[in-house]
Amino acid sequence: MNEGFDTSLPRKLLLATDLSARCDRPLERAKALAAQWNAHLTLLTVREGPQVPAEVVQWLAGSEASTEAEFAARRDIAREFEGAGYPVNLQFADGDVADAILAAAARSDSELVIAGDARINTLGEIFLGSTVEQLARSLAQPLLVVRQRARTPYARILVPTDFSPAARLALETAARLFPDAQLIVFHVHEAGLEGLADQPRGSLDAGSGNSNAIRLRCQQFIDSCTLAPQVRARIAIDSAPGTPELLTARYALEHGVDLAVLGLHSQSGMLRLFMDSKGEQVLRGLDCDTLLVSTGERDGER
């Protein structure tokens, strides 16, 4: 498919942050993307209640202390973004972190939600356990999990594929958001046997025939996507035998990947992979930033 491809860039971004140094990396990436796309950036911080003694004292002081804290935060943000060249606003919310993010994303019509990894961001530890599943399943927008410093724009992007509609959406989303980056379509053999059901079982035997069949299936997958010709020219294909939860992180590390884009939906092997305990290992094991793209209600339309 070479016609009708979407080249629109996000105009509204939502950054979930606790405004501490722990969120410096997602903040820097959010600033870089907002500048790159000339997008409106909303910063959201969620107050779940006092977590440390100093916060308990502030909580006991009531609304006056809260107002002072918000004033200080707005002052700091104004300084941080002075002369940024794109609109920025700061919002506060109370309650459950995931619920607050979902509500703010819907309310602000954000097209991308950005947050930090739980290892460096204690914003409700949102990337542990069921909360990441809740966000990944419920967000209509892609969810960008930032782990690395934003030294340069994303240049090498890994798109693991099981040939599902969700993987197709992941590749199309990566191409739309980062049209100048090199895209790597990566297939782990065992994860794709079901996706290769249209191939004779014998063609998947080890050896050159296996490699050729897998490469052909990857090319067919790419051909089925709606992509601009200049994007197609920069897509590389790679594959490896093994288990996705081990190979995805290893491949990203060994090949200097800046961003991994994962497609999720209820019928996808990728969702089962990235939402179960092994999937948590993948998400924690990935050293690069990760973009989670959910098909949501679009499953039946792909």
N, C-alpha and C positions, 0 to 999 in steps of 0.2 A: 504494500500500500504506500504510494508516494504522494497521494493527494489528500487534502483535508486534514493535514497534521496540525496540531495545536502548538502555537509558538508563544502563547500568552505567558507572562511572568507574574508572580504573586505581587499584588499591590498592597496587601496588608499582612503583617507578620505579628505573631504573638510569642513573646518570650516569657516563660515561667521562671521566676528567679526569687531567691530569698534576699537579694541585694547585698550579699556578703562576698568576700573574696573567693569563696568556693564556687561562685557562679561566674567568675571572670572569663572562663573559656567560652561558655555559651553566650555571654554578653558580647565578647569580641566577634564571634561568628555572626551573631544577630546584627551587629553594627555593619559588618562587612557585607552581608547579604542585602541589608536595607540600602546601603550605598550603591551596591552593584545593580540592584533592581529599582532604585529610587522608590522604595516602598515605605508605607507608614508602619512604624514600629510601636507596638503596645507592650509595655512591661507589666507583668502581673505578679504580685507577691501575695501569698496566701497566709493568713494568720490562723494557725490551728490551735493556739493557746500557748501558755508559757512552757518552755522546754528546759530552761536553765534558771538559776536563782535570780540573775539580773532581770530576766523576762518576767518572773513572778512578781518582783517588786514593781515593775512597770504595769503589769496587769492589775495589781492591787491599787495602783494610783488612779485607775479608771481612764475615762475618755480624754482627760487633759494630757496625760502622758502619751496616749495613743496619737493624739493630734500633733504633739510635739515631734514624735517619731516620724510621722508622715510628712510633716513640714521639712524635717531634716533630710528625709529621703528624696523629696521632690527637689530640694536645693542641690543635693549631690547629683541627681540625674540631670538637672539643668546644666550643671558644670560639665558633666561627663559628655553631654551631647551638644555643647555649645559649638555653633558653626557646622553642625553635621550636614546640613543641606537637605534633610528629609524630616518629615514630622514625627515627633515622639511624644507619647503620653504614658503616664504611670497610673496603674489601677491597683486598688487594694481589695481583697476579699477575705471573708472569714469562713471557716468550716473545713470540710474534707477537701484535700488538695485536688484529687482527680475530678470531683464534682465541680469545683471552682474553675478548673482549667476548661472543662467541657462547656460550662456555661459562658465563660468569657470568650472562648473561641466562636461559639455560636452568636453571641451578642455582638461581637465586633466584626463578624464576617471575615475573620482571618483565613488566609489561604495556606498558611504554614504555621505549625506550632513548634517552638524550639525550647528545649530544656537540656539540663545537664545529666550526666551519668550519676547514678546513686553513689558511685565510689568517690565522686568529687562534689556532689550536690546533695545536701540532706533535706531538700525541700520535700518533706514527708516521705523520703526514700521512695519516690514515686516509681522507680524502675526496679522494684523488687516485688516478687510474688504476683498477686492477682491484679495489682493496680496498673501495671503496664499492659496487661491483657485488656483491662477495662478501657484504657485510653486507646489502645490500638484498634479494638473492636468498635468503639463508640465514636471516635473522632471522625468527622467527615473529611478533615484535612490531614495531609501527611504530617508525621511526627518526626522531627529531627532530634536525635540524641547526640549531643556534642561531647566528645572526649578529648579532642586535640586542640591545640592553639590554632588560631586562624591566621597563620603566617602567610598563606597564599590562597587564592581561589581553589576550589576543588578541581583537580586536574585528571586524576585516575579514579574512575568510579566502577565498582564491582556490582553486578546485578546477578545474583544466583537465580537459576531458573529450574523449575520443574515442568515448564511448558504449559502452565495453567493460565487462566485469564488473569489471576492476580499477579503472576510474574510478568505477563504482558503489560499490565498497567504500571508495574514498577519500572520497566524499561522505558515506556512512553513518558512516565513522569520524570525520570532521570534525564531523558533527552530534552524534555521541555524546559526543565529548570536550569540545566547546565549544558547548553547546546555546544559549547566549545570544549568540553571535556572529552577525554577518551573513555569510552564505555567498554567494559569487559563482561560479556555474557558467559557465566561460569556454570557448568553443569556437573554435578556429582553423579556418577553412574547409577548407584543403587537407588538414589532418590528419584531417578527418571525412568526406571523400568516401566512403571505404570503409565507414565506419559508417552512411552514409546510403544504403546500397545498396538499401534498400527504397523509396527515393524515386525517381521518374522522373528520369533524368538531366537532362531539360529543365527540371525545377523548380529546378535549382541554378544557373541562369543568373544573371548579375549583375542586381541590381535588387531591387525590393521583394518580388518573388516568391521570390527567393533568401533574403532576410532572413526572410520569413515561414516558409519551409520549415525553415530552420535553427532558428528560435525554437521552432517546433512540435516539431522533433526533440529539442531541449533539454528542452522541457516533458515530452515522452514519457519521456525519460531520467530526469528527476526523479520522475515518477509511478511509474516502475519500482523506485524505491528505497524501502527501508523507513525511513520518517522520521516523527517526531512532527508532528502538525498545526501546533504552534506554531513548529517549525523550518521547515516548508514556507513559512510566512508570511514568513519572513525571507530567503528565497532569491531572489537576483537573477540574471538571465540576461544574458550579454553575449557578443558574438562579433566576430571581425575577420578580414579576409582577410590571408594572409601565411604566414610560416613559424613554427612553434611556438617554435623555439629563439631567435628574435628577439623575438617578440611577448609571450611569457610574462613575461620579465623586465621588458620595457618597461611592460606593463600593470600589473604589481605595483607598479612604482615610481611611475607616474603616478596610480594610484588609491589610494595609501596603504594597500596591503595589508600586514598584519602577518604573515601565515602563508600559504604555498602548500602544498597537500596534493596529492601526486602518487601515483596508483595504478600499481602495477607488476605485470606477470606475463608469462610467457614468450611469450604469443601477442599481447600488446598492442603497438600502435604506440607507446604511451607508453613502454614498456620499451625498445623500439628507440631511441626518441628520447632518453630520459634516461640510457641506459647507453652510448651511442656517443659519439664525439668531440664532436658537436654538443650532446649531452646534458650533457657536462661543461661546455660553455660556458654552458648554461642554469643549471646548478647554481652555477657560479661567478658568473654574471651576476646571479642573483637577489640582491637586497639584503635581502630579508625572510627570516625563518626558514622552513625547509622540513621538511615531514613526509612521509616516504616510507613508503607502505603497500603491502606485498606480499601477493598472494593466496596465494602458496606452493602448497601441495597442494590449496587450495580452488578452483583454477581450474575444475575439472570440475564443481564443485558450484554455481557461480553461474549 
